[in-house]
Amino acid sequence: MKRIAFLIALISAATIAFAQSPTETLDSIRVTATRVPVALHSSARIVTLLDSLTIASAPAETVNDLLKYALGVDVRQRGAMGMQTDISIRGGTYNQVAVLLDGINITDPQTGHNSFDFPVNICDIERIEVLEGPAARVYGTSSLLGAVNIVTRKASGSSVNASLEGGSFVSAGTTASAEIMHPGGFNGISASYQRSNGFSRNAAGGLNGDYDAVKAFWHGSHDFGRRDLRWQAGLSNKNFGSSTFYSSKYDDQFEHTLKTFAALRSEGKGTLHFTPALYWNHGEDRFELFRGAPEKYPYNYHKTDVVGANLSFRVESRLGETAFSAEARHERIVSTNLGEKLAQPRGNYICGLSRTALNLFLEHHVSIGRLSASAGLTAVYNTGNREGVKLFPGVDANFKISNAFRIYASYNTSYRMPTFTDLYYSVGGHLADPNLKAEKLRALEGGVKYLGRGIRAVATVYYNRGYDLIDWIMDTSAGEDAPWTSMNHTRLNTFGQEITLRLALPDLLGRPGFFVRTLSLGYTHLSQDKPMEIHLRSLYSMEYIRHKVVVQADFRILDKLSIDLSWRYVDRNAGSTLLTPYSLLDAKVSYDFPLLNLYLRANNLLNRNWYDFGDIPQPGIWVMAGVSCKLPIRTENQK
């Protein structure tokens, strides 16, 4: 702890911090931490908001990289540039986080390894909301310990945009997009391409960390007067060397993933908000243990489809706002090894499984004087679970002590269905249990907020009690060759604390042109009370961040020159694997012309050695230089 305190003091003295919007702007945004959207400052939950300014100025290329700066989020990457990243919240696992795009659940039921493969380009994102803690009554299944909601932006004018970049390890990328306004709405389309030779090689000297990725996204909306109609569709196609991702015995693994997504949503206006939505997610995965050599070991093939429908009502009255929602979600997989044997095999696909989830949500929000409170209940039934109907209640309260001070508290419950991998992955030294129960969690949280002019400070304490938690366990008393077995292994209690401070210095000092625009500091600590038995090894549930520090800043050196810096320190409990704590410094320098932006981005600027997983080294310094331009265009309705 002395080392951490010293590092905080040192970095703070150097004013290294990260860009955020002014407090007033952030706190006016209504976030979806409850079924009834509330202003950020009135929320009784911790919601980390990465807004458009943060996204544009951050020394990050992907959504996954952006989430590294969210205090309560653990981002463990295997491949660089978001090729494969495991993301968890508050000491949980990567399977326990729901992933949403404009409130539509795109979580992958096969495995959480693929959930953060977003079929959307970063230029299309307005903001990212990270809800920490159980979120069943908001987002249903898979949100055991939180949710990440990507909110796409609505065009304010017609334009054409393009960017090009290149740098270390023969890396290159390009993005093109167009936004066209029309009477009553807009259409936006974007496409991007990334490639790299990667920073690692296999024992034979060949590429094993290389990648190429294509993404395309289309979205739009139209205002019909009393109702808005919104649509979106996306595609992500990636090929990447998987090095030793899944086994240190093999250093030439390879993976291909394809994701497509489409959704249609309509929202009414006025006192009664009726919002129907339809969506479809499709995923394909091909894993090669020996790259390009199926004769050595057959490839694993998986194909998933998710179809869902959601009907939501929200009514405003003198008694507050009441929200009711019903969702049906059907998940299906065909695979070479996941599921039950198919009566009629389909080419490579000899196994398969399907299940349907029915969720009902009810919530009421009320504001009485200084008190703002929400209470809700979720009823869940899943055909893939023998536990029947389950109820998950929750309540949040926020009390305004003064114009600046607020205190808040919440109690929430949640659950998560096992992934298809949890249930059926019985190859390569693994033995899965197809009768796993769903994971459950109860959580208490409380804290205090200070929201003054130019200052936003939050301190929170939480206690999570998880049971029927799923993990892959090896019993070494049966020998070193014992299989990793999936099981509802344990009850696990987690105690955590978070402290964040953000200063918008131009507002705080009353000097609009002050060169340090924002300065922020965050610290989180976690402890868990379930020590692993001496003869057992855990693959996931006992691994968590004990200490994390994030210090960030945004400097406007000249009128058009800006520097953004971010430093983070991570001390991880890695179960049976010894991982050394690491600290990384990222930086971005950019210069703005009227229609052009030039930038230079460097990740791991000090070239540190670091590991997120025991035997998978991460890249040293990675430098990218780029240019982006935006050209406004005039349409017929704008003339």
C-alpha positions in Angstrom: 0.0 0.0 0.0 2.9 2.4 0.6 4.1 1.8 -2.9 0.6 2.6 -4.2 0.3 5.8 -2.2 3.7 6.9 -3.4 2.8 6.3 -7.0 -0.5 8.2 -6.6 1.3 11.1 -5.1 4.0 11.1 -7.7 1.7 10.9 -10.7 -0.8 13.4 -9.2 2.1 15.9 -8.7 3.0 15.5 -12.3 -0.7 16.1 -13.2 -1.1 13.1 -15.3 -4.8 12.4 -15.8 -7.5 11.9 -18.4 -10.1 13.8 -20.3 -13.7 14.1 -19.3 -16.5 16.5 -20.1 -17.3 19.2 -17.6 -19.3 17.9 -14.6 -22.5 19.8 -15.5 -22.6 18.2 -18.9 -22.1 14.6 -17.6 -24.6 14.9 -14.8 -27.3 16.2 -17.1 -27.3 12.9 -19.1 -30.0 10.3 -18.4 -28.5 6.9 -18.0 -30.1 3.5 -18.0 -28.9 2.2 -14.6 -32.6 1.5 -13.9 -35.6 0.6 -16.1 -36.7 4.3 -15.7 -33.8 6.4 -17.0 -32.5 8.9 -14.5 -30.0 11.7 -14.5 -26.5 10.6 -13.7 -26.3 12.7 -10.5 -29.5 11.2 -9.2 -28.5 7.6 -9.9 -28.1 5.3 -6.8 -25.7 3.1 -8.8 -22.2 3.6 -10.0 -22.3 4.3 -13.7 -19.0 5.1 -15.4 -19.7 7.3 -18.4 -17.3 7.5 -21.3 -18.7 10.4 -23.4 -17.9 11.5 -26.9 -15.1 13.8 -25.9 -13.4 11.0 -23.8 -13.7 8.6 -26.7 -12.3 11.1 -29.2 -9.3 12.2 -27.1 -8.4 8.9 -25.4 -5.1 7.1 -26.3 -7.2 4.1 -27.3 -8.2 2.4 -30.6 -11.0 0.2 -29.5 -13.9 0.0 -27.1 -12.0 -2.7 -25.2 -9.0 -0.3 -24.7 -11.3 2.5 -23.6 -12.8 0.3 -20.8 -9.3 -0.1 -19.3 -9.7 3.4 -17.9 -13.1 2.5 -16.2 -12.1 2.0 -12.5 -14.3 -0.9 -11.6 -13.6 -2.8 -14.9 -11.0 -5.5 -15.3 -9.8 -5.7 -18.9 -7.6 -8.8 -19.5 -6.4 -9.0 -23.1 -4.8 -11.9 -24.9 -4.5 -10.2 -28.3 -3.8 -6.6 -29.0 -6.2 -4.1 -30.5 -9.3 -5.9 -29.1 -8.7 -9.1 -31.1 -9.7 -11.0 -28.0 -10.4 -9.4 -24.6 -12.0 -10.7 -21.4 -13.8 -8.0 -19.5 -15.2 -8.3 -16.0 -16.6 -6.0 -13.3 -16.0 -5.9 -9.6 -14.1 -9.2 -9.3 -16.4 -11.3 -11.4 -15.6 -13.3 -14.6 -15.9 -12.3 -18.2 -19.1 -14.4 -18.5 -20.9 -12.3 -15.9 -21.2 -9.0 -17.8 -24.1 -8.2 -20.2 -23.1 -6.4 -23.4 -25.7 -4.1 -25.0 -25.9 -1.9 -28.1 -28.4 0.9 -27.6 -30.0 -1.2 -24.9 -30.3 -4.4 -27.1 -28.6 -7.4 -25.6 -25.8 -8.7 -27.9 -24.1 -10.9 -25.3 -22.7 -14.1 -26.8 -24.3 -17.3 -25.3 -21.4 -19.5 -26.5 -18.7 -17.8 -24.5 -17.9 -14.5 -22.9 -14.6 -14.6 -24.9 -16.6 -13.4 -27.9 -19.1 -11.0 -26.2 -16.9 -7.9 -26.6 -16.5 -8.4 -30.3 -18.5 -5.3 -31.1 -20.2 -5.1 -34.6 -19.8 -1.3 -34.4 -17.1 1.2 -35.2 -15.8 3.5 -32.6 -16.6 6.6 -34.7 -20.4 5.7 -34.4 -20.4 5.8 -30.6 -21.9 8.7 -28.6 -21.1 7.3 -25.2 -20.4 4.1 -23.2 -22.3 3.4 -20.0 -20.7 0.9 -17.6 -23.2 -0.2 -14.9 -21.3 -1.7 -11.9 -23.1 -4.3 -9.8 -26.0 -6.8 -10.4 -28.3 -5.6 -13.2 -30.9 -8.4 -13.6 -33.9 -6.1 -13.1 -32.6 -3.8 -15.9 -30.9 -6.1 -18.4 -32.0 -9.6 -17.4 -29.8 -12.7 -17.8 -26.0 -12.6 -18.1 -25.7 -9.3 -16.1 -24.7 -10.9 -12.9 -22.1 -8.3 -11.9 -22.8 -5.4 -14.4 -23.4 -4.3 -17.9 -21.7 -2.3 -20.7 -24.1 -0.4 -22.9 -22.8 1.2 -26.1 -25.0 4.2 -27.1 -24.6 5.1 -30.8 -24.8 8.8 -31.8 -27.5 10.5 -33.7 -26.1 12.7 -36.5 -26.5 16.5 -36.1 -25.6 17.2 -39.7 -24.7 15.6 -43.0 -21.0 14.8 -43.4 -18.4 12.4 -44.8 -15.5 11.2 -42.6 -12.3 9.3 -43.2 -9.2 8.3 -41.3 -6.0 6.5 -41.9 -3.3 5.3 -39.5 -0.2 3.1 -39.3 2.6 2.2 -37.0 4.4 -0.5 -35.0 4.5 -4.1 -36.0 3.4 -3.2 -39.6 0.0 -2.1 -38.2 -2.5 -0.1 -40.3 -6.1 0.9 -40.2 -8.6 2.9 -42.1 -12.2 4.0 -41.4 -14.8 5.7 -43.7 -18.2 6.9 -42.7 -21.1 9.0 -44.0 -24.0 10.6 -42.2 -26.9 11.9 -44.3 -29.7 14.0 -42.7 -33.2 13.8 -44.3 -36.5 15.3 -43.3 -37.5 13.7 -40.0 -34.3 11.6 -39.4 -30.9 10.5 -40.6 -28.9 7.5 -42.0 -25.4 6.7 -41.0 -23.0 4.1 -42.4 -19.4 3.3 -41.6 -16.7 0.7 -42.4 -13.3 0.0 -41.1 -10.3 -2.3 -41.7 -7.4 -3.1 -39.3 -4.4 -5.3 -39.7 -1.0 -6.0 -38.1 1.8 -8.6 -38.1 1.5 -8.7 -34.3 4.2 -8.4 -31.6 5.0 -12.1 -31.1 6.3 -15.1 -33.1 6.0 -18.8 -32.6 9.0 -21.1 -31.9 9.5 -21.7 -35.7 9.7 -17.9 -36.2 6.3 -17.6 -37.9 3.5 -15.1 -37.2 1.2 -16.0 -34.4 -0.1 -12.7 -33.1 -1.1 -11.2 -36.4 -4.6 -10.1 -37.2 -6.9 -8.5 -39.7 -10.4 -7.2 -39.0 -13.3 -5.7 -40.9 -16.3 -3.9 -39.4 -19.3 -2.3 -41.0 -22.3 -0.6 -39.3 -25.5 1.0 -40.6 -28.0 2.9 -38.4 -30.7 5.5 -38.7 -33.9 6.9 -37.4 -37.1 8.6 -38.5 -39.5 10.7 -36.5 -43.2 9.9 -37.4 -44.5 12.6 -35.0 -45.9 10.6 -32.1 -43.4 7.8 -32.6 -39.7 7.3 -33.5 -38.4 4.4 -35.5 -34.8 3.4 -35.2 -32.8 0.7 -37.0 -29.3 -0.7 -37.0 -27.3 -3.5 -38.5 -23.6 -4.4 -38.1 -20.9 -6.9 -39.0 -17.6 -7.8 -37.5 -15.2 -10.2 -39.3 -11.9 -11.1 -37.6 -9.0 -13.4 -38.2 -6.2 -13.5 -35.7 -3.3 -15.6 -34.5 -4.1 -17.0 -31.1 -0.5 -17.7 -30.0 -0.8 -19.6 -26.7 -4.2 -18.2 -25.8 -5.8 -21.5 -24.7 -2.8 -23.7 -24.0 0.9 -22.9 -23.4 1.7 -26.3 -25.1 0.8 -24.9 -28.6 2.1 -21.6 -29.9 0.5 -21.5 -33.3 -3.2 -21.4 -32.6 -5.6 -19.4 -34.8 -9.1 -18.2 -34.7 -11.8 -16.7 -37.0 -14.9 -15.0 -35.7 -17.8 -13.5 -37.6 -20.6 -11.5 -36.0 -23.7 -9.9 -37.5 -26.4 -8.0 -35.7 -29.7 -6.3 -36.7 -32.3 -4.6 -34.6 -35.5 -2.5 -35.1 -37.0 -0.4 -32.3 -39.8 2.0 -32.0 -40.5 4.4 -29.2 -43.7 6.4 -28.4 -43.8 9.9 -27.0 -46.0 11.6 -24.4 -47.3 10.3 -21.1 -47.3 6.6 -22.3 -44.0 5.3 -23.7 -44.6 2.1 -25.6 -41.4 0.6 -27.0 -41.4 -2.6 -29.0 -38.0 -4.0 -30.2 -36.9 -6.9 -32.4 -33.3 -8.1 -32.7 -31.2 -10.9 -34.2 -27.6 -11.8 -33.4 -25.5 -14.3 -35.4 -22.0 -15.5 -34.6 -19.6 -18.0 -36.1 -16.3 -19.2 -34.6 -13.6 -21.4 -36.1 -10.7 -22.4 -33.8 -7.5 -24.0 -35.1 -5.2 -25.6 -32.5 -2.6 -26.0 -35.3 -2.9 -23.1 -37.7 -3.8 -24.2 -41.2 -3.3 -27.9 -40.3 -6.6 -29.7 -39.7 -4.9 -33.0 -40.3 -2.9 -32.6 -37.0 -6.1 -31.8 -35.0 -9.6 -31.1 -36.3 -10.8 -27.6 -36.2 -13.6 -26.6 -33.8 -16.6 -24.9 -35.5 -19.4 -23.1 -33.7 -22.4 -21.2 -35.0 -24.9 -19.3 -32.8 -28.1 -17.5 -33.4 -30.1 -15.3 -31.0 -33.5 -14.0 -31.8 -35.3 -11.7 -29.3 -38.4 -9.5 -28.9 -39.0 -6.9 -26.2 -42.1 -5.0 -25.3 -41.7 -2.1 -22.8 -44.2 0.4 -21.3 -43.3 3.4 -19.3 -46.1 5.5 -17.7 -45.6 8.9 -16.1 -48.0 10.0 -13.4 -48.2 12.1 -10.2 -47.0 9.0 -8.3 -43.8 8.8 -10.4 -42.8 6.7 -13.3 -43.7 3.0 -13.7 -42.0 0.7 -16.2 -43.1 -2.7 -17.3 -41.3 -4.9 -19.8 -41.5 -8.4 -21.2 -38.8 -10.1 -23.2 -38.5 -13.4 -25.1 -35.0 -14.5 -26.1 -34.2 -17.7 -28.0 -30.6 -18.9 -28.2 -29.4 -21.7 -30.4 -26.0 -23.2 -31.2 -24.7 -25.9 -33.6 -21.1 -27.0 -33.1 -18.5 -29.7 -33.5 -18.4 -30.3 -29.8 -20.9 -28.1 -27.9 -24.4 -29.4 -27.2 -26.1 -32.8 -27.6 -25.6 -35.0 -30.7 -27.8 -33.9 -33.6 -30.1 -36.5 -35.1 -29.1 -35.1 -38.6 -25.6 -33.6 -38.6 -25.1 -30.5 -40.8 -21.7 -30.8 -42.3 -19.1 -30.0 -39.6 -21.8 -29.4 -37.1 -22.6 -32.7 -35.3 -23.8 -31.2 -31.9 -26.4 -28.6 -31.0 -28.6 -27.1 -28.3 -31.3 -24.4 -28.0 -33.0 -22.7 -25.1 -35.5 -19.9 -24.6 -35.6 -17.3 -21.8 -38.7 -15.4 -20.7 -38.2 -12.3 -18.6 -40.7 -10.0 -17.0 -39.6 -6.6 -15.5 -41.5 -4.3 -13.2 -40.1 -1.1 -11.7 -41.4 2.2 -10.1 -39.4 5.4 -9.7 -40.4 8.2 -7.4 -39.0 11.6 -6.4 -40.2 13.1 -3.1 -38.5 16.3 -2.1 -34.8 15.4 -1.6 -35.4 11.7 -2.0 -35.2 9.8 -5.3 -35.9 6.0 -5.2 -36.5 3.1 -7.5 -37.8 -0.4 -6.7 -38.2 -3.3 -9.1 -38.6 -7.0 -9.6 -37.5 -9.4 -12.4 -39.1 -12.8 -13.0 -37.0 -15.2 -15.1 -37.8 -18.6 -16.6 -35.4 -20.4 -18.9 -36.1 -23.7 -20.7 -32.4 -24.6 -20.3 -32.6 -24.5 -16.5 -34.4 -26.9 -14.2 -34.8 -24.4 -11.4 -38.2 -23.0 -12.7 -39.3 -19.4 -12.3 -36.9 -17.2 -10.2 -37.6 -13.7 -8.8 -34.8 -11.1 -8.4 -35.8 -7.9 -6.6 -33.9 -4.7 -6.1 -34.2 -1.2 -4.6 -32.1 2.0 -5.0 -32.3 5.3 -3.1 -30.5 8.6 -3.5 -30.9 11.4 -0.9 -29.9 15.0 -1.6 -28.3 16.4 1.6 -27.5 19.8 -0.1 -27.0 21.1 -3.6 -23.6 19.5 -3.6 -23.8 16.4 -1.4 -25.8 13.2 -2.0 -25.8 9.9 -0.3 -27.1 6.7 -1.9 -27.7 3.1 -1.2 -28.9 0.0 -3.0 -29.8 -3.7 -2.7 -29.9 -5.7 -5.8 -30.0 -9.4 -6.9 -29.0 -11.0 -10.2 -28.3 -14.3 -12.0 -26.6 -15.7 -15.0 -27.3 -18.7 -17.1 -24.3 -20.9 -18.0 -22.8 -20.4 -21.4 -22.8 -23.3 -23.9 -19.1 -23.6 -23.3 -19.7 -24.0 -19.5 -22.2 -26.8 -20.2 -20.5 -28.8 -23.0 -16.8 -28.0 -23.5 -15.4 -31.5 -22.9 -12.3 -31.6 -25.1 -8.6 -30.9 -24.7 -8.4 -31.8 -21.0 -11.7 -30.3 -20.1 -14.8 -32.0 -18.6 -18.0 -29.9 -18.7 -21.2 -30.5 -16.6 -24.4 -30.1 -18.7 -26.5 -29.9 -15.5 -25.0 -26.7 -14.1 -27.3 -24.4 -12.2 -27.5 -20.6 -12.9 -25.2 -18.3 -10.9 -26.9 -16.0 -8.3 -25.8 -12.9 -6.5 -27.0 -10.5 -3.8 -25.3 -7.2 -3.4 -25.4 -4.2 -1.0 -23.9 -0.9 -2.0 -23.7 2.6 -0.4 -21.8 5.8 -0.9 -21.5 9.5 -1.0 -21.2 12.0 -3.9 -20.0 15.5 -4.1 -21.1 17.4 -7.2 -19.8 20.9 -7.1 -18.9 23.4 -9.8 -15.9 21.8 -11.6 -15.7 19.0 -9.0 -17.1 15.5 -9.0 -16.1 13.1 -6.2 -17.6 9.7 -5.4 -16.8 7.2 -2.7 -18.6 3.8 -2.6 -18.5 0.6 -0.6 -20.1 -2.6 -1.7 -20.5 -6.2 -0.6 -21.4 -9.0 -3.0 -22.5 -12.5 -1.9 -22.4 -14.9 -4.8 -23.5 -18.5 -4.8 -23.7 -21.4 -7.3 -20.8 -19.6 -9.0 -19.4 -21.5 -12.0 -15.7 -22.1 -12.4 -13.4 -24.6 -14.1 -11.6 -26.5 -11.3 -8.7 -28.9 -11.4 -8.3 -31.4 -8.5 -4.5 -32.0 -8.3 -5.0 -34.8 -5.8 -6.1 -36.9 -8.8 -2.8 -36.1 -10.5 -1.4 -33.3 -12.7 -3.2 -34.6 -15.7 -6.6 -34.3 -14.0 -9.2 -32.6 -16.2 -10.4 -29.0 -15.7 -14.1 -29.5 -14.7 -16.9 -27.0 -14.8 -19.0 -26.9 -11.7 -21.1 -24.7 -9.4 -18.0 -24.6 -7.2 -18.5 -22.1 -4.5 -20.1 -19.4 -2.5 -17.9 -16.3 -2.8 -18.1 -13.0 -0.8 -16.5 -9.9 -2.2 -15.9 -6.6 -0.4 -14.9 -3.6 -2.4 -14.3 0.1 -2.2 -14.0 2.8 -4.9 -12.9 6.4 -4.8 -13.0 8.8 -7.7 -12.2 12.5 -8.1 -12.5 14.5 -11.3 -11.7 18.2 -11.6 -12.9 20.3 -14.6 -10.2 23.0 -13.9 -11.5 25.7 -16.3 -14.9 25.6 -14.4 -13.2 25.2 -11.0 -10.8 28.1 -11.5 -13.2 30.3 -13.5 -10.6 30.4 -16.3 -12.1 29.1 -19.6 -8.8 29.0 -21.3 -6.8 27.1 -18.6 -4.4 24.7 -20.2 -5.3 21.7 -18.0 -8.9 20.9 -19.0 -9.6 17.9 -16.8 -7.8 16.0 -14.1 -9.0 12.8 -12.5 -7.9 10.2 -10.0 -9.5 6.8 -9.1 -8.6 4.0 -6.8 -10.4 0.7 -6.2 -9.7 -2.2 -3.8 -11.2 -5.7 -3.7 -10.9 -8.6 -1.3 -12.6 -12.1 -1.4 -13.1 -14.4 1.5 -12.9 -17.8 -0.3 -9.3 -19.1 -0.2 -8.7 -21.9 -2.7 -8.3 -25.3 -1.1 -4.7 -26.5 -1.4 -5.4 -29.4 -3.8 -7.7 -27.3 -6.1 -6.8 -24.9 -8.9 -9.3 -22.3 -10.1 -9.3 -21.1 -13.7 -11.4 -17.9 -13.2 -13.4 -17.2 -10.1 -10.5 -16.6 -7.7 -8.7 -14.2 -10.1 -9.5 -10.5 -9.5 -7.8 -7.1 -9.3 -6.9 -6.3 -5.7 -5.7 -2.8 -6.3 -6.2 -0.6 -9.3 -5.3 3.1 -9.7 -6.2 5.2 -12.7 -4.8 8.8 -13.1 -5.7 10.8 -16.2 -5.5 14.2 -17.7 -6.3 16.4 -20.8 -4.1 19.3 -21.7 -4.8 22.0 -24.2 -1.3 23.3 -24.8 -2.1 25.6 -27.7 -5.4 26.6 -29.2 -5.3 23.6 -31.5 -2.8 21.3 -29.8 -3.9 18.8 -27.1 -2.1 16.1 -25.1 -4.0 13.3 -23.4 -2.3 11.1 -20.8 -3.4 8.1 -18.9 -1.6 6.0 -16.3 -2.9 2.9 -14.6 -1.5 0.5 -11.9 -2.9 -3.0 -11.6 -2.2 -5.5 -8.8 -3.9 -8.8 -9.6 -4.7 -11.8 -7.5 -4.2 -14.6 -10.0 -5.0 -17.7 -8.0 -2.3 -20.3 -8.5 -0.4 -18.1 -11.0 2.0 -15.5 -9.8 1.6 -12.2 -11.7 3.7 -9.2 -11.0 1.8 -5.9 -10.6 2.3 -3.5 -13.5 1.9 0.1 -14.4 1.3 1.5 -17.9 1.4 5.0 -19.4 -0.5 5.8 -22.6 -0.4 9.1 -24.5 -2.0 10.8 -27.4 -1.0 14.1 -29.1 -3.3 15.7 -31.6 -3.5 18.8 -33.6 -6.7 20.2 -35.1 -7.1 22.0 -38.4 -10.4 23.3 -39.6 -11.4 20.0 -41.4 -8.4 17.8 -40.4 -7.0 16.2 -37.3 -3.4 14.8 -37.0 -2.5 12.5 -34.1 0.2 10.4 -32.6 -0.8 7.7 -30.1 1.5 5.6 -28.0 0.5 2.7 -25.7 2.8 1.4 -23.0 4.9 4.5 -23.6 7.6 3.4 -21.0 7.9 -0.1 -22.7 7.1 -2.1 -19.6 6.9 -5.9 -19.5 3.4 -7.0 -18.4 1.1 -9.9 -18.2 -2.7 -10.2 -17.9 -2.6 -13.9 -18.1 0.3 -16.1 -16.6 2.0 -17.2 -19.8 0.8 -14.7 -22.4 3.2 -11.7 -22.7 1.7 -8.4 -23.8 3.2 -5.8 -26.2 5.8 -3.3 -25.4 5.5 0.2 -26.7 3.1 0.4 -29.6 3.0 3.7 -31.6 0.5 4.7 -34.2 0.3 7.9 -36.3 -2.9 8.9 -38.1 -5.0 11.5 -39.8 -8.7 12.0 -39.9 -10.9 14.4 -41.7 -14.5 15.5 -41.7 -16.2 17.2 -44.6 -19.7 18.7 -44.1 -22.1 18.3 -47.0 -25.3 19.9 -47.9 -28.4 17.9 -48.7 -31.4 19.1 -50.6 -33.4 19.7 -47.4 -30.6 21.8 -46.0 -30.4 24.2 -49.0 
